[in-house]
């Protein structure tokens, strides 16, 4: 079964120099759950900021810090990397959320805090892999969505309903029956059951990565109707896809986006893999954001 090339990614990531110059803080999210964040300042301390979410089972320091640092310097934009609740340094049971809506509203709390820290700049919102699905699910429900200038999607995982996966490229093992029970109960039963299991390579000792998601967390990051959700976005969307993605089929992704893209949507290829794109995409994203200024 094809899988993500963790070895190549980890080798490159671990050979990169340690980063400094960023600050760590916490934002009080829904139900007062504390959400860990790292903020990488732009080179001139400008007021624009990108809030960028990690992929499934990961956390903000699983390689995303190199994307953030490179973009902050090359693009002169500050980057905020939050950990989703139940991930990394954020509070909450590992891999779980009391409800999908609870996790989605956490994004509002982060947006509000970034507006406080960067009162005059533009706020961008984005994510990588399943972090895209998380942002897409939350978008229509965000009280602060009018604060967002643009969405930035990196190697997007729009979920199984989008049918953009490579044949046989299953990243996780799924307990389908748990989702059926949850759906039949209207979301009231089985939400806390572990239901999506990540490969042991992804959740290795000391990596800080998760071994599973509950039904509620999986539903929080998996779009119910990805085509309609994407089409309904009323602001610019920039999609950067990995030309050598082991998980997402670039041709299927392009067809999906072409069929459902909102009016202001662009796509650009990055010659990279699903994971390594976070190490390679900084210059392309910086150039794209510079063109807006």
C-alpha positions as CSV (number, residue, x, y, z in Angstrom):
1,X,0.0,0.0,0.0
2,X,1.5,3.4,-0.9
3,X,2.2,5.7,2.0
4,X,3.8,8.9,2.9
5,X,7.6,9.1,2.8
6,X,8.2,9.9,6.4
7,X,11.9,8.9,6.2
8,X,12.8,11.4,3.5
9,X,10.8,14.2,5.2
10,X,12.3,13.5,8.7
11,X,15.9,13.4,7.2
12,X,15.5,16.8,5.6
13,X,13.6,18.3,8.6
14,X,16.1,17.1,11.1
15,X,19.1,18.4,9.1
16,X,17.7,22.0,9.1
17,X,19.1,24.5,11.6
18,X,17.3,25.1,14.9
19,X,15.1,28.1,14.8
20,X,15.0,31.1,17.1
21,X,13.3,34.5,17.1
22,X,9.8,33.2,17.5
23,X,7.5,33.6,20.5
24,X,5.2,31.1,22.2
25,X,1.9,31.9,23.8
26,X,-1.5,30.5,24.5
27,X,-5.0,31.5,23.4
28,X,-8.1,30.7,25.4
29,X,-10.4,28.8,23.1
30,X,-13.9,27.4,23.4
31,X,-14.7,26.2,27.0
32,X,-11.5,28.0,28.2
33,X,-9.3,25.3,26.7
34,X,-5.8,26.7,26.2
35,X,-4.5,26.6,22.7
36,X,-0.7,26.7,22.2
37,X,0.6,29.0,19.5
38,X,4.0,30.0,18.0
39,X,4.3,33.3,16.3
40,X,7.1,34.0,13.8
41,X,7.5,37.7,13.1
42,X,8.0,39.1,9.6
43,X,11.4,40.7,9.0
44,X,10.0,44.3,9.3
45,X,7.5,43.4,12.0
46,X,4.7,44.3,9.6
47,X,1.1,43.9,10.6
48,X,-0.1,41.1,8.2
49,X,-0.4,37.7,9.7
50,X,-1.1,34.1,8.5
51,X,-2.8,31.7,10.9
52,X,-1.8,28.3,9.7
53,X,-3.0,24.9,10.9
54,X,-1.2,21.6,10.9
55,X,-2.3,18.3,9.3
56,X,-4.0,15.3,10.9
57,X,-2.4,13.9,14.0
58,X,0.5,16.4,13.8
59,X,1.3,19.6,15.7
60,X,2.8,23.0,15.1
61,X,6.4,21.9,15.6
62,X,6.3,18.8,13.4
63,X,8.0,20.7,10.5
64,X,5.6,23.6,10.2
65,X,8.0,25.9,12.0
66,X,10.4,25.8,9.0
67,X,7.5,26.8,6.7
68,X,6.6,29.6,9.1
69,X,10.1,30.9,9.6
70,X,10.9,30.9,5.8
71,X,7.6,32.6,4.9
72,X,7.9,35.2,7.7
73,X,11.3,36.2,6.3
74,X,10.8,35.9,2.6
75,X,7.2,37.2,2.6
76,X,7.6,39.7,5.4
77,X,4.4,38.4,7.0
78,X,4.1,37.1,10.6
79,X,2.9,33.5,10.9
80,X,0.9,32.1,13.8
81,X,1.1,28.3,14.2
82,X,-1.6,27.1,16.6
83,X,-2.0,23.5,17.8
84,X,-5.6,22.3,17.4
85,X,-7.1,21.3,20.7
86,X,-6.0,17.8,21.8
87,X,-2.8,18.2,19.8
88,X,0.8,19.2,20.6
89,X,1.0,21.8,23.4
90,X,-2.8,22.6,23.4
91,X,-5.0,21.3,26.2
92,X,-7.7,18.8,25.8
93,X,-7.9,15.0,25.6
94,X,-5.5,13.7,22.9
95,X,-7.2,13.4,19.5
96,X,-10.6,14.4,20.8
97,X,-13.0,17.4,20.9
98,X,-16.3,17.5,22.8
99,X,-17.9,18.3,19.4
100,X,-16.8,19.3,16.0
101,X,-18.3,22.8,16.5
102,X,-16.2,23.2,19.6
103,X,-13.0,22.7,17.6
104,X,-14.2,25.0,14.8
105,X,-15.0,27.9,17.2
106,X,-11.4,27.7,18.5
107,X,-10.4,29.3,15.2
108,X,-12.5,32.3,16.1
109,X,-10.6,32.7,19.3
110,X,-7.2,32.6,17.5
111,X,-8.4,35.1,14.9
112,X,-9.6,37.5,17.6
113,X,-6.2,37.2,19.4
114,X,-4.3,37.8,16.2
115,X,-6.4,40.9,15.4
116,X,-5.5,42.2,18.9
117,X,-1.8,41.6,18.2
118,X,-1.9,42.8,14.6
119,X,-4.6,45.5,14.7
120,X,-3.9,47.2,11.3
121,X,-2.9,44.3,9.1
122,X,-4.5,41.7,6.9
123,X,-5.3,38.3,8.4
124,X,-4.8,35.2,6.2
125,X,-6.0,31.7,7.2
126,X,-4.8,28.4,6.0
127,X,-3.6,24.9,6.6
128,X,-1.8,21.9,5.4
129,X,-3.4,18.5,4.5
130,X,-6.2,17.8,6.9
131,X,-5.7,21.2,8.3
132,X,-7.3,22.4,5.1
133,X,-10.4,20.3,5.8
134,X,-10.5,21.7,9.3
135,X,-10.4,25.3,8.0
136,X,-13.0,24.5,5.3
137,X,-15.4,23.0,7.8
138,X,-15.0,26.0,10.2
139,X,-15.1,28.8,7.6
140,X,-18.9,29.2,7.1
141,X,-19.4,29.1,10.9
142,X,-16.7,31.7,11.9
143,X,-18.0,34.8,13.6
144,X,-14.7,36.5,12.5
145,X,-14.6,35.3,8.9
146,X,-15.0,38.9,7.6
147,X,-11.6,39.6,9.2
148,X,-10.0,37.1,6.8
149,X,-8.4,38.5,3.6
150,X,-7.5,35.2,1.9
151,X,-7.3,31.5,2.4
152,X,-4.0,29.6,1.8
153,X,-4.2,25.8,1.3
154,X,-1.1,23.6,1.2
155,X,-1.4,20.0,-0.2
156,X,-5.1,20.0,0.6
157,X,-6.8,17.0,2.0
158,X,-10.5,17.7,1.3
159,X,-11.6,14.3,2.7
160,X,-12.8,11.1,1.2
161,X,-15.9,12.6,-0.3
162,X,-13.8,14.7,-2.6
163,X,-12.3,11.6,-4.2
164,X,-8.8,13.1,-4.7
165,X,-6.8,10.3,-3.1
166,X,-4.4,8.2,-5.1
167,X,-5.6,4.7,-5.6
168,X,-4.6,2.6,-2.6
169,X,-3.1,5.5,-0.7
170,X,-4.8,5.2,2.6
171,X,-3.0,7.1,5.3
172,X,-5.1,5.8,8.2
173,X,-7.3,2.9,9.3
174,X,-10.9,3.8,9.9
175,X,-13.6,2.2,12.1
176,X,-16.5,2.8,9.8
177,X,-19.1,1.4,12.2
178,X,-18.3,4.1,14.8
179,X,-19.2,6.9,12.3
180,X,-22.4,5.1,11.3
181,X,-23.5,4.9,14.9
182,X,-22.6,8.6,15.5
183,X,-24.5,9.7,12.3
184,X,-27.6,7.6,13.2
185,X,-27.7,9.1,16.6
186,X,-27.5,12.7,15.2
187,X,-24.0,13.0,16.7
188,X,-25.1,12.2,20.3
189,X,-23.5,8.7,20.5
190,X,-19.9,7.4,19.9
191,X,-18.3,10.8,19.5
192,X,-15.6,10.0,21.9
193,X,-14.7,6.6,20.4
194,X,-11.3,6.2,18.8
195,X,-12.1,5.7,15.2
196,X,-9.3,6.8,12.9
197,X,-5.9,5.2,13.6
198,X,-2.7,6.7,12.2
199,X,0.3,4.5,11.1
200,X,2.9,3.8,13.8
201,X,5.5,5.6,11.8
202,X,3.6,8.8,12.1
203,X,3.1,8.4,15.8
204,X,6.6,7.2,16.7
205,X,8.0,7.6,20.2
206,X,9.0,11.2,21.0
207,X,7.4,12.6,17.9
208,X,4.5,14.2,19.7
209,X,2.2,12.9,17.0
210,X,-1.2,11.2,17.7
211,X,-2.0,7.6,17.2
212,X,-5.8,8.1,16.8
213,X,-8.7,10.5,16.3
214,X,-12.1,10.1,17.9
215,X,-15.2,10.3,15.8
216,X,-15.7,13.9,16.8
217,X,-12.2,15.0,15.9
218,X,-12.3,13.2,12.6
219,X,-15.6,14.8,11.8
220,X,-14.1,18.2,12.7
221,X,-11.4,17.9,10.0
222,X,-13.4,16.0,7.3
223,X,-15.7,18.1,5.1
224,X,-19.2,16.8,4.8
225,X,-19.7,18.3,1.3
226,X,-16.3,19.6,0.2
227,X,-17.3,20.7,-3.3
228,X,-20.2,22.9,-2.1
229,X,-18.1,24.1,0.9
230,X,-15.3,25.2,-1.4
231,X,-17.6,26.8,-4.0
232,X,-19.3,28.8,-1.3
233,X,-16.1,30.6,-0.2
234,X,-16.5,34.3,-0.9
235,X,-12.9,35.4,-0.8
236,X,-9.6,34.6,-2.6
237,X,-8.3,31.1,-2.2
238,X,-4.8,30.0,-3.1
239,X,-4.0,26.3,-3.4
240,X,-0.5,25.0,-3.5
241,X,-0.4,21.3,-4.3
242,X,2.5,18.9,-4.2
243,X,3.5,17.7,-7.7
244,X,4.9,14.4,-6.2
245,X,2.2,13.9,-3.6
246,X,2.1,10.3,-2.4
247,X,-1.4,10.7,-0.9
248,X,-3.3,13.1,-3.1
249,X,-3.5,12.6,-6.9
250,X,-2.7,16.0,-8.5
251,X,-4.9,15.3,-11.5
252,X,-7.9,14.4,-9.4
253,X,-7.3,17.4,-7.2
254,X,-7.1,19.7,-10.2
255,X,-10.4,18.3,-11.6
256,X,-12.1,18.6,-8.2
257,X,-11.0,22.3,-7.8
258,X,-12.0,23.1,-11.4
259,X,-15.5,21.8,-10.8
260,X,-16.0,23.5,-7.5
261,X,-13.7,26.5,-7.3
262,X,-15.0,29.8,-6.1
263,X,-14.5,32.8,-8.4
264,X,-11.2,34.0,-6.9
265,X,-9.3,30.7,-6.8
266,X,-5.8,29.9,-8.0
267,X,-3.7,26.7,-8.1
268,X,0.1,26.3,-8.2
269,X,2.3,23.3,-8.2
270,X,5.2,22.9,-5.9
271,X,7.7,20.2,-6.9
272,X,7.6,18.3,-3.6
273,X,5.9,15.5,-1.6
274,X,2.9,15.6,0.7
275,X,5.1,16.2,3.8
276,X,8.1,18.0,2.3
277,X,5.9,20.7,0.8
278,X,6.0,22.4,4.2
279,X,9.8,22.7,3.7
280,X,9.6,23.7,0.0
281,X,6.5,25.9,-0.4
282,X,7.7,29.1,1.4
283,X,9.0,30.9,-1.7
284,X,5.9,30.2,-3.8
285,X,3.6,31.3,-1.0
286,X,5.7,34.4,-0.3
287,X,5.6,35.4,-3.9
288,X,1.8,34.9,-4.1
289,X,1.2,37.1,-1.1
290,X,3.5,39.8,-2.3
291,X,1.5,40.1,-5.4
292,X,-1.5,41.1,-3.4
293,X,0.2,44.1,-1.8
